[in-house]
Amino acid sequence: MDVKIAFLNEDLEEDVYMDQPVEFIEEGKKHMVCKLKRSIYGLKQASRQWYLKFNDTIMSFGFEENIVDRCIYLKVSGKKLYF
């Protein structure tokens, strides 16, 4: 897993808009905004979107989510126990 870009490039479930970056404002289009297609650093939804993607991926490998602490996953395979 590439931790450096973990929060980037995750799809967003809701519409999120932001002001144009100052360096990219075109003359006559200052009133326009940007609609984000994917999450970016600093976005409040970024960590949640990353968690949902991670959860789906780890569950696809047969791990089960702990009921008490949702950040712990468990997998039993024969006599082996994986955390």
Biopython code that builds the backbone (N, CA, C, O; Angstrom):
import numpy as np
from Bio.PDB.StructureBuilder import StructureBuilder

atoms = [
    (1, "MET", "N", (0.847, -1.178, 0.000)),
    (1, "MET", "CA", (0.000, 0.000, 0.000)),
    (1, "MET", "C", (0.890, 1.236, 0.000)),
    (1, "MET", "O", (1.865, 1.301, 0.748)),
    (2, "ASP", "N", (0.567, 2.185, -0.808)),
    (2, "ASP", "CA", (1.328, 3.426, -0.896)),
    (2, "ASP", "C", (0.758, 4.429, 0.102)),
    (2, "ASP", "O", (-0.209, 5.130, -0.194)),
    (3, "VAL", "N", (1.362, 4.490, 1.283)),
    (3, "VAL", "CA", (0.860, 5.334, 2.362)),
    (3, "VAL", "C", (0.970, 6.821, 2.020)),
    (3, "VAL", "O", (0.158, 7.623, 2.481)),
    (4, "LYS", "N", (1.951, 7.187, 1.228)),
    (4, "LYS", "CA", (2.150, 8.601, 0.897)),
    (4, "LYS", "C", (0.954, 9.201, 0.173)),
    (4, "LYS", "O", (0.670, 10.388, 0.333)),
    (5, "ILE", "N", (0.258, 8.413, -0.608)),
    (5, "ILE", "CA", (-0.898, 8.941, -1.344)),
    (5, "ILE", "C", (-2.194, 8.233, -0.956)),
    (5, "ILE", "O", (-3.117, 8.126, -1.763)),
    (6, "ALA", "N", (-2.257, 7.750, 0.285)),
    (6, "ALA", "CA", (-3.426, 6.989, 0.736)),
    (6, "ALA", "C", (-4.715, 7.779, 0.624)),
    (6, "ALA", "O", (-5.751, 7.209, 0.284)),
    (7, "PHE", "N", (-4.683, 9.085, 0.900)),
    (7, "PHE", "CA", (-5.897, 9.881, 0.886)),
    (7, "PHE", "C", (-6.216, 10.463, -0.484)),
    (7, "PHE", "O", (-7.273, 11.067, -0.669)),
    (8, "LEU", "N", (-5.337, 10.292, -1.423)),
    (8, "LEU", "CA", (-5.569, 10.849, -2.750)),
    (8, "LEU", "C", (-6.257, 9.838, -3.653)),
    (8, "LEU", "O", (-6.143, 8.627, -3.467)),
    (9, "ASN", "N", (-6.960, 10.358, -4.616)),
    (9, "ASN", "CA", (-7.562, 9.549, -5.687)),
    (9, "ASN", "C", (-8.679, 8.621, -5.255)),
    (9, "ASN", "O", (-9.013, 7.690, -5.987)),
    (10, "GLU", "N", (-9.264, 8.843, -4.093)),
    (10, "GLU", "CA", (-10.440, 8.068, -3.705)),
    (10, "GLU", "C", (-11.679, 8.742, -4.269)),
    (10, "GLU", "O", (-11.786, 9.968, -4.245)),
    (11, "ASP", "N", (-12.596, 7.968, -4.765)),
    (11, "ASP", "CA", (-13.838, 8.519, -5.297)),
    (11, "ASP", "C", (-14.659, 9.129, -4.167)),
    (11, "ASP", "O", (-14.645, 8.634, -3.040)),
    (12, "LEU", "N", (-15.360, 10.186, -4.472)),
    (12, "LEU", "CA", (-16.227, 10.840, -3.497)),
    (12, "LEU", "C", (-17.667, 10.400, -3.718)),
    (12, "LEU", "O", (-18.114, 10.261, -4.857)),
    (13, "GLU", "N", (-18.384, 10.184, -2.632)),
    (13, "GLU", "CA", (-19.775, 9.767, -2.732)),
    (13, "GLU", "C", (-20.718, 10.951, -2.887)),
    (13, "GLU", "O", (-21.819, 10.800, -3.416)),
    (14, "GLU", "N", (-20.304, 12.117, -2.436)),
    (14, "GLU", "CA", (-21.147, 13.302, -2.530)),
    (14, "GLU", "C", (-20.459, 14.367, -3.378)),
    (14, "GLU", "O", (-19.264, 14.278, -3.660)),
    (15, "ASP", "N", (-21.229, 15.371, -3.780)),
    (15, "ASP", "CA", (-20.660, 16.470, -4.557)),
    (15, "ASP", "C", (-19.913, 17.412, -3.627)),
    (15, "ASP", "O", (-20.462, 17.867, -2.623)),
    (16, "VAL", "N", (-18.650, 17.705, -3.963)),
    (16, "VAL", "CA", (-17.828, 18.623, -3.179)),
    (16, "VAL", "C", (-17.261, 19.667, -4.134)),
    (16, "VAL", "O", (-16.696, 19.331, -5.175)),
    (17, "TYR", "N", (-17.419, 20.931, -3.767)),
    (17, "TYR", "CA", (-16.930, 22.029, -4.589)),
    (17, "TYR", "C", (-15.900, 22.836, -3.804)),
    (17, "TYR", "O", (-15.961, 22.895, -2.576)),
    (18, "MET", "N", (-14.969, 23.450, -4.501)),
    (18, "MET", "CA", (-13.972, 24.300, -3.854)),
    (18, "MET", "C", (-13.716, 25.524, -4.730)),
    (18, "MET", "O", (-13.973, 25.514, -5.934)),
    (19, "ASP", "N", (-13.206, 26.569, -4.098)),
    (19, "ASP", "CA", (-12.814, 27.759, -4.857)),
    (19, "ASP", "C", (-11.648, 27.405, -5.764)),
    (19, "ASP", "O", (-10.879, 26.486, -5.485)),
    (20, "GLN", "N", (-11.534, 28.138, -6.838)),
    (20, "GLN", "CA", (-10.417, 27.925, -7.753)),
    (20, "GLN", "C", (-9.105, 28.298, -7.064)),
    (20, "GLN", "O", (-9.062, 29.277, -6.318)),
    (21, "PRO", "N", (-8.038, 27.537, -7.300)),
    (21, "PRO", "CA", (-6.736, 27.960, -6.793)),
    (21, "PRO", "C", (-6.362, 29.308, -7.423)),
    (21, "PRO", "O", (-6.580, 29.523, -8.615)),
    (22, "VAL", "N", (-5.810, 30.193, -6.628)),
    (22, "VAL", "CA", (-5.505, 31.560, -7.072)),
    (22, "VAL", "C", (-4.659, 31.566, -8.345)),
    (22, "VAL", "O", (-4.870, 32.398, -9.228)),
    (23, "GLU", "N", (-3.710, 30.646, -8.440)),
    (23, "GLU", "CA", (-2.802, 30.622, -9.602)),
    (23, "GLU", "C", (-3.496, 30.223, -10.902)),
    (23, "GLU", "O", (-2.947, 30.447, -11.981)),
    (24, "PHE", "N", (-4.697, 29.636, -10.819)),
    (24, "PHE", "CA", (-5.351, 29.102, -12.008)),
    (24, "PHE", "C", (-6.619, 29.846, -12.409)),
    (24, "PHE", "O", (-7.333, 29.403, -13.309)),
    (25, "ILE", "N", (-6.906, 30.956, -11.765)),
    (25, "ILE", "CA", (-8.111, 31.714, -12.108)),
    (25, "ILE", "C", (-7.919, 32.393, -13.457)),
    (25, "ILE", "O", (-6.969, 33.150, -13.658)),
    (26, "GLU", "N", (-8.832, 32.111, -14.375)),
    (26, "GLU", "CA", (-8.788, 32.738, -15.693)),
    (26, "GLU", "C", (-9.571, 34.042, -15.668)),
    (26, "GLU", "O", (-10.541, 34.188, -14.923)),
    (27, "GLU", "N", (-9.143, 34.962, -16.476)),
    (27, "GLU", "CA", (-9.812, 36.264, -16.563)),
    (27, "GLU", "C", (-11.262, 36.050, -17.014)),
    (27, "GLU", "O", (-11.519, 35.367, -18.006)),
    (28, "GLY", "N", (-12.189, 36.635, -16.282)),
    (28, "GLY", "CA", (-13.600, 36.524, -16.615)),
    (28, "GLY", "C", (-14.280, 35.286, -16.045)),
    (28, "GLY", "O", (-15.485, 35.106, -16.222)),
    (29, "LYS", "N", (-13.521, 34.433, -15.363)),
    (29, "LYS", "CA", (-14.101, 33.211, -14.789)),
    (29, "LYS", "C", (-13.850, 33.126, -13.281)),
    (29, "LYS", "O", (-13.784, 32.034, -12.718)),
    (30, "LYS", "N", (-13.713, 34.274, -12.639)),
    (30, "LYS", "CA", (-13.422, 34.294, -11.207)),
    (30, "LYS", "C", (-14.580, 33.767, -10.378)),
    (30, "LYS", "O", (-14.373, 33.292, -9.262)),
    (31, "HIS", "N", (-15.789, 33.844, -10.902)),
    (31, "HIS", "CA", (-16.976, 33.405, -10.166)),
    (31, "HIS", "C", (-17.144, 31.888, -10.164)),
    (31, "HIS", "O", (-17.959, 31.366, -9.403)),
    (32, "MET", "N", (-16.405, 31.180, -10.986)),
    (32, "MET", "CA", (-16.563, 29.731, -11.117)),
    (32, "MET", "C", (-15.872, 28.989, -9.973)),
    (32, "MET", "O", (-14.961, 29.516, -9.334)),
    (33, "VAL", "N", (-16.323, 27.751, -9.725)),
    (33, "VAL", "CA", (-15.732, 26.893, -8.703)),
    (33, "VAL", "C", (-15.312, 25.573, -9.333)),
    (33, "VAL", "O", (-15.658, 25.287, -10.480)),
    (34, "CYS", "N", (-14.577, 24.779, -8.593)),
    (34, "CYS", "CA", (-14.130, 23.472, -9.064)),
    (34, "CYS", "C", (-14.949, 22.379, -8.381)),
    (34, "CYS", "O", (-15.151, 22.418, -7.167)),
    (35, "LYS", "N", (-15.417, 21.412, -9.153)),
    (35, "LYS", "CA", (-16.089, 20.249, -8.582)),
    (35, "LYS", "C", (-15.059, 19.131, -8.491)),
    (35, "LYS", "O", (-14.451, 18.747, -9.489)),
    (36, "LEU", "N", (-14.872, 18.615, -7.278)),
    (36, "LEU", "CA", (-13.884, 17.566, -7.074)),
    (36, "LEU", "C", (-14.447, 16.216, -7.494)),
    (36, "LEU", "O", (-15.574, 15.864, -7.146)),
    (37, "LYS", "N", (-13.655, 15.469, -8.242)),
    (37, "LYS", "CA", (-14.038, 14.123, -8.633)),
    (37, "LYS", "C", (-13.442, 13.095, -7.669)),
    (37, "LYS", "O", (-13.983, 12.005, -7.484)),
    (38, "ARG", "N", (-12.318, 13.468, -7.063)),
    (38, "ARG", "CA", (-11.623, 12.581, -6.121)),
    (38, "ARG", "C", (-11.189, 13.389, -4.909)),
    (38, "ARG", "O", (-11.129, 14.618, -4.955)),
    (39, "SER", "N", (-10.886, 12.684, -3.823)),
    (39, "SER", "CA", (-10.508, 13.379, -2.590)),
    (39, "SER", "C", (-9.100, 13.971, -2.703)),
    (39, "SER", "O", (-8.271, 13.515, -3.491)),
    (40, "ILE", "N", (-8.865, 14.986, -1.900)),
    (40, "ILE", "CA", (-7.562, 15.641, -1.844)),
    (40, "ILE", "C", (-7.174, 15.809, -0.380)),
    (40, "ILE", "O", (-8.018, 15.700, 0.510)),
    (41, "TYR", "N", (-5.876, 16.080, -0.133)),
    (41, "TYR", "CA", (-5.424, 16.322, 1.233)),
    (41, "TYR", "C", (-6.169, 17.510, 1.822)),
    (41, "TYR", "O", (-6.420, 18.500, 1.135)),
    (42, "GLY", "N", (-6.518, 17.403, 3.091)),
    (42, "GLY", "CA", (-7.205, 18.487, 3.768)),
    (42, "GLY", "C", (-8.710, 18.415, 3.663)),
    (42, "GLY", "O", (-9.414, 19.150, 4.356)),
    (43, "LEU", "N", (-9.213, 17.553, 2.816)),
    (43, "LEU", "CA", (-10.652, 17.401, 2.661)),
    (43, "LEU", "C", (-11.190, 16.567, 3.827)),
    (43, "LEU", "O", (-10.647, 15.506, 4.134)),
    (44, "LYS", "N", (-12.234, 17.034, 4.463)),
    (44, "LYS", "CA", (-12.775, 16.342, 5.635)),
    (44, "LYS", "C", (-13.220, 14.919, 5.308)),
    (44, "LYS", "O", (-13.139, 14.037, 6.162)),
    (45, "GLN", "N", (-13.683, 14.688, 4.099)),
    (45, "GLN", "CA", (-14.172, 13.371, 3.707)),
    (45, "GLN", "C", (-13.046, 12.403, 3.318)),
    (45, "GLN", "O", (-13.300, 11.211, 3.149)),
    (46, "ALA", "N", (-11.828, 12.885, 3.178)),
    (46, "ALA", "CA", (-10.737, 12.058, 2.647)),
    (46, "ALA", "C", (-10.452, 10.838, 3.516)),
    (46, "ALA", "O", (-10.321, 9.733, 2.990)),
    (47, "SER", "N", (-10.353, 11.008, 4.821)),
    (47, "SER", "CA", (-10.034, 9.865, 5.683)),
    (47, "SER", "C", (-11.174, 8.857, 5.704)),
    (47, "SER", "O", (-10.927, 7.652, 5.765)),
    (48, "ARG", "N", (-12.400, 9.318, 5.657)),
    (48, "ARG", "CA", (-13.548, 8.409, 5.635)),
    (48, "ARG", "C", (-13.572, 7.609, 4.334)),
    (48, "ARG", "O", (-13.810, 6.401, 4.352)),
    (49, "GLN", "N", (-13.331, 8.269, 3.224)),
    (49, "GLN", "CA", (-13.317, 7.580, 1.938)),
    (49, "GLN", "C", (-12.199, 6.541, 1.895)),
    (49, "GLN", "O", (-12.379, 5.449, 1.357)),
    (50, "TRP", "N", (-11.040, 6.889, 2.467)),
    (50, "TRP", "CA", (-9.925, 5.933, 2.499)),
    (50, "TRP", "C", (-10.296, 4.727, 3.350)),
    (50, "TRP", "O", (-10.020, 3.592, 2.963)),
    (51, "TYR", "N", (-10.920, 4.957, 4.505)),
    (51, "TYR", "CA", (-11.333, 3.862, 5.374)),
    (51, "TYR", "C", (-12.317, 2.937, 4.657)),
    (51, "TYR", "O", (-12.175, 1.716, 4.727)),
    (52, "LEU", "N", (-13.299, 3.495, 3.979)),
    (52, "LEU", "CA", (-14.278, 2.673, 3.270)),
    (52, "LEU", "C", (-13.613, 1.808, 2.204)),
    (52, "LEU", "O", (-13.953, 0.635, 2.048)),
    (53, "LYS", "N", (-12.671, 2.386, 1.476)),
    (53, "LYS", "CA", (-11.944, 1.628, 0.435)),
    (53, "LYS", "C", (-11.100, 0.530, 1.071)),
    (53, "LYS", "O", (-11.094, -0.606, 0.596)),
    (54, "PHE", "N", (-10.380, 0.869, 2.154)),
    (54, "PHE", "CA", (-9.553, -0.124, 2.857)),
    (54, "PHE", "C", (-10.423, -1.246, 3.410)),
    (54, "PHE", "O", (-10.083, -2.422, 3.281)),
    (55, "ASN", "N", (-11.546, -0.881, 4.025)),
    (55, "ASN", "CA", (-12.449, -1.868, 4.608)),
    (55, "ASN", "C", (-12.953, -2.841, 3.544)),
    (55, "ASN", "O", (-12.942, -4.053, 3.760)),
    (56, "ASP", "N", (-13.386, -2.329, 2.415)),
    (56, "ASP", "CA", (-13.863, -3.195, 1.331)),
    (56, "ASP", "C", (-12.765, -4.131, 0.839)),
    (56, "ASP", "O", (-13.015, -5.306, 0.570)),
    (57, "THR", "N", (-11.556, -3.607, 0.724)),
    (57, "THR", "CA", (-10.432, -4.405, 0.223)),
    (57, "THR", "C", (-10.057, -5.508, 1.196)),
    (57, "THR", "O", (-9.906, -6.663, 0.796)),
    (58, "ILE", "N", (-9.904, -5.165, 2.478)),
    (58, "ILE", "CA", (-9.480, -6.159, 3.470)),
    (58, "ILE", "C", (-10.560, -7.221, 3.676)),
    (58, "ILE", "O", (-10.248, -8.390, 3.905)),
    (59, "MET", "N", (-11.836, -6.814, 3.593)),
    (59, "MET", "CA", (-12.935, -7.776, 3.733)),
    (59, "MET", "C", (-12.967, -8.734, 2.543)),
    (59, "MET", "O", (-13.373, -9.887, 2.692)),
    (60, "SER", "N", (-12.544, -8.273, 1.367)),
    (60, "SER", "CA", (-12.523, -9.139, 0.182)),
    (60, "SER", "C", (-11.492, -10.257, 0.315)),
    (60, "SER", "O", (-11.570, -11.257, -0.398)),
    (61, "PHE", "N", (-10.518, -10.095, 1.228)),
    (61, "PHE", "CA", (-9.516, -11.135, 1.485)),
    (61, "PHE", "C", (-9.958, -12.094, 2.587)),
    (61, "PHE", "O", (-9.180, -12.948, 3.011)),
    (62, "GLY", "N", (-11.198, -11.963, 3.053)),
    (62, "GLY", "CA", (-11.726, -12.896, 4.042)),
    (62, "GLY", "C", (-11.566, -12.463, 5.483)),
    (62, "GLY", "O", (-11.868, -13.241, 6.388)),
    (63, "PHE", "N", (-11.099, -11.247, 5.728)),
    (63, "PHE", "CA", (-10.972, -10.757, 7.096)),
    (63, "PHE", "C", (-12.335, -10.298, 7.602)),
    (63, "PHE", "O", (-13.188, -9.877, 6.820)),
    (64, "GLU", "N", (-12.532, -10.383, 8.927)),
    (64, "GLU", "CA", (-13.757, -9.905, 9.555)),
    (64, "GLU", "C", (-13.414, -8.736, 10.463)),
    (64, "GLU", "O", (-12.371, -8.732, 11.117)),
    (65, "GLU", "N", (-14.289, -7.755, 10.500)),
    (65, "GLU", "CA", (-14.074, -6.566, 11.309)),
    (65, "GLU", "C", (-14.472, -6.856, 12.758)),
    (65, "GLU", "O", (-15.517, -7.457, 13.009)),
    (66, "ASN", "N", (-13.641, -6.429, 13.706)),
    (66, "ASN", "CA", (-13.926, -6.581, 15.123)),
    (66, "ASN", "C", (-15.095, -5.682, 15.498)),
    (66, "ASN", "O", (-15.133, -4.517, 15.101)),
    (67, "ILE", "N", (-16.050, -6.212, 16.262)),
    (67, "ILE", "CA", (-17.243, -5.449, 16.628)),
    (67, "ILE", "C", (-16.899, -4.317, 17.597)),
    (67, "ILE", "O", (-17.462, -3.227, 17.503)),
    (68, "VAL", "N", (-15.975, -4.574, 18.527)),
    (68, "VAL", "CA", (-15.634, -3.596, 19.558)),
    (68, "VAL", "C", (-14.726, -2.496, 19.012)),
    (68, "VAL", "O", (-14.987, -1.314, 19.234)),
    (69, "ASP", "N", (-13.670, -2.870, 18.303)),
    (69, "ASP", "CA", (-12.726, -1.902, 17.727)),
    (69, "ASP", "C", (-12.707, -2.109, 16.220)),
    (69, "ASP", "O", (-12.114, -3.067, 15.726)),
    (70, "ARG", "N", (-13.354, -1.213, 15.495)),
    (70, "ARG", "CA", (-13.554, -1.395, 14.066)),
    (70, "ARG", "C", (-12.275, -1.263, 13.244)),
    (70, "ARG", "O", (-12.309, -1.431, 12.025)),
    (71, "CYS", "N", (-11.162, -0.968, 13.880)),
    (71, "CYS", "CA", (-9.884, -0.865, 13.158)),
    (71, "CYS", "C", (-9.089, -2.162, 13.236)),
    (71, "CYS", "O", (-7.980, -2.236, 12.706)),
    (72, "ILE", "N", (-9.633, -3.179, 13.885)),
    (72, "ILE", "CA", (-8.952, -4.466, 14.019)),
    (72, "ILE", "C", (-9.694, -5.484, 13.163)),
    (72, "ILE", "O", (-10.917, -5.608, 13.236)),
    (73, "TYR", "N", (-8.937, -6.203, 12.357)),
    (73, "TYR", "CA", (-9.511, -7.219, 11.480)),
    (73, "TYR", "C", (-8.913, -8.571, 11.834)),
    (73, "TYR", "O", (-7.748, -8.656, 12.223)),
    (74, "LEU", "N", (-9.702, -9.620, 11.703)),
    (74, "LEU", "CA", (-9.309, -10.960, 12.089)),
    (74, "LEU", "C", (-9.655, -11.928, 10.966)),
    (74, "LEU", "O", (-10.701, -11.822, 10.326)),
    (75, "LYS", "N", (-8.747, -12.876, 10.744)),
    (75, "LYS", "CA", (-9.011, -13.916, 9.751)),
    (75, "LYS", "C", (-8.536, -15.247, 10.319)),
    (75, "LYS", "O", (-7.405, -15.359, 10.790)),
    (76, "VAL", "N", (-9.402, -16.253, 10.273)),
    (76, "VAL", "CA", (-9.047, -17.594, 10.714)),
    (76, "VAL", "C", (-8.966, -18.470, 9.478)),
    (76, "VAL", "O", (-9.920, -18.563, 8.706)),
    (77, "SER", "N", (-7.831, -19.107, 9.299)),
    (77, "SER", "CA", (-7.621, -19.997, 8.160)),
    (77, "SER", "C", (-7.023, -21.305, 8.693)),
    (77, "SER", "O", (-5.831, -21.382, 8.990)),
    (78, "GLY", "N", (-7.862, -22.314, 8.804)),
    (78, "GLY", "CA", (-7.400, -23.581, 9.384)),
    (78, "GLY", "C", (-7.063, -23.370, 10.846)),
    (78, "GLY", "O", (-7.915, -22.950, 11.630)),
    (79, "LYS", "N", (-5.812, -23.660, 11.220)),
    (79, "LYS", "CA", (-5.346, -23.442, 12.605)),
    (79, "LYS", "C", (-4.633, -22.122, 12.768)),
    (79, "LYS", "O", (-4.183, -21.794, 13.866)),
    (80, "LYS", "N", (-4.518, -21.353, 11.694)),
    (80, "LYS", "CA", (-3.789, -20.077, 11.753)),
    (80, "LYS", "C", (-4.757, -18.928, 11.995)),
    (80, "LYS", "O", (-5.878, -18.909, 11.487)),
    (81, "LEU", "N", (-4.288, -17.974, 12.787)),
    (81, "LEU", "CA", (-5.060, -16.800, 13.134)),
    (81, "LEU", "C", (-4.296, -15.569, 12.640)),
    (81, "LEU", "O", (-3.131, -15.390, 12.998)),
    (82, "TYR", "N", (-4.920, -14.731, 11.837)),
    (82, "TYR", "CA", (-4.283, -13.526, 11.287)),
    (82, "TYR", "C", (-4.950, -12.281, 11.826)),
    (82, "TYR", "O", (-6.177, -12.209, 11.904)),
    (83, "PHE", "N", (-4.143, -11.297, 12.201)),
    (83, "PHE", "CA", (-4.659, -9.988, 12.636)),
    (83, "PHE", "C", (-4.276, -8.927, 11.643)),
    (83, "PHE", "O", (-4.616, -7.758, 11.827)),
]
sb = StructureBuilder()
sb.init_structure("model")
sb.init_model(0)
sb.init_chain("A")
sb.init_seg("    ")
for serial, (resi, resn, name, xyz) in enumerate(atoms, 1):
    if name == "N":
        sb.init_residue(resn, " ", resi, " ")
    sb.init_atom(name, np.array(xyz, "f"), 0.0, 1.0, " ", f" {name:<3s}", serial, name[0])
structure = sb.get_structure()
